[in-house]
Amino acid sequence: MDINNRYCVIMCGGVGSRFWPYSRANAPKQFIDFFGTGRTLLQMSFDRTKGVVPAENVIILTNEQYAPLVKEQLPELSDAQILLEPARRNTAPCIAWAAYHIKALNPNALIMVAPSDHLVLKEDEFKRCINKGFDFIAENDALLTLGIKPSRPETGYGYIQVGQSVTDSISQVKTFTEKPDLELAKVFLSTGEFFWNSGMFLWSVDSILKALQECAPDITVQFDKGLGLYGTPAETEFIKQNFASCPGISIDFAVMEKAKNVHVECVDFGWDDLGTWGALYDNSPKNHDGNVTENCKAMLFDCKDCMVASKGDKLIVASHLKDFIIAVADDIVLIVPKSEEQKIKNYVNEVKTAYGDKYL
């Protein structure tokens, strides 16, 4: 297979409000170095493509307000590799634009789509799985999603039920299920038939465009207006005029739950979507009391199983807390039980109502 036909689209436009106050509207979580490695989540996502996709075939799709951050963190990319969305319309219009754009560059393209804010611990295994996925979509008219072997009854992820096997690790998809309650998640885990929906996909450019035409014509009707403009200087102005007319819908709802040729590659490469403070806690080293002090100065007395993070040189002192999140960032201090972390998004909305955009 010609590796030059491989492309990677990294979606980098989210706000990450569940990671507030670290993740703010002007600098969302994908631009943050959470682990003190010197590389942000976006940079780590780019690094993982090396050896799998040519660097010149990596495309970043982000909101136009984040263009300076992307260029600062990935200076090796050309301007042509950064597609700027003029409005937020969820993942289906984002992926559709990338497909039309890449089709104009290379009609034989094979595309990997990946979020910019996920964690992968076993990078060699990740690359092996991606190479296997590329081989599969090169030979089959298939929409391939990566399903993660679940390690716990997680209620924060969607699930994929596997159907008939096609290869040793690739199967047809039987069903997609949105985030289940705890009891249903336990059932999913016990059956061995369900995998976490990672939000990572592989397909040929022709396969995804055909699926979009069939399953989401309200999206493709907008992008068809620009045929002949993609890959030219006129593309930018066309997108500015037309992108916001697309419906805001995820690729799962728009295509993956409707298409008949959806397959899943069942993988296990140390994945986490790193969507919450709890996920960061789970993936960080802990002291003898189970506390995580993420790149900060903290003195904890009789505290257990807490997640503590602070930007800058502030010292955090806490006593007699169990299972709490303490996050200090600039002009905000967040203190909340870990069990309540799913409500952080709601708290952010309340803050917006009370203070406008000042603390967002």
Order of alpha helices (4+ residues) and beta strands (2+ residues): beta-alpha-beta-alpha-beta-alpha-beta-beta-alpha-beta-beta-beta-alpha-beta-alpha-alpha-alpha-beta-beta-alpha-beta-beta-beta-beta-beta-beta-alpha
